[in-house]
Amino acid sequence: VQLQASGGGLVQAGGSLRLSCAASGDITRNYAMGWFRQAPGKEREFVAAIRLSTSATYYSDSVKGRFTISTNNAKKLMSLQMNSLQPEDTAVYYCVARAAWIVTDYRNSKQYGIWGQGTQVTVSS
């Protein structure tokens, strides 16, 4: 499985962006996918995750209510709709995937073995 992230850019505070992550290869409904982000000088941070078999979603407290994670019916395209963006959302965003039975803690980046390249999101004040 390979992941290709896109959709980052520069936006003013209060604006919106939509990130996409295209999956190629043998990804099935038995996978979990998600997003992490890393700002300069900070540790990598969990953003959101989705379990493909049930569409159950998980969010960090910092983005809950502002971001929405989703996938298309074929489970090959994952999206992250980001609304009400703030300067503190500025980071490189990474999409991730792993077989769901391995992911026991959605917030733990070490449990995701498949990472896409990052896409930069910059929010100006």
Salt bridges, closest charged atoms under 4 A:
GLU45 OE1 - ARG37 NE 2.83
ASP61 OD1 - LYS64 NZ 3.57
ASP89 OD1 - ARG37 NH1 2.93
ASP89 OD2 - ARG66 NH1 2.78
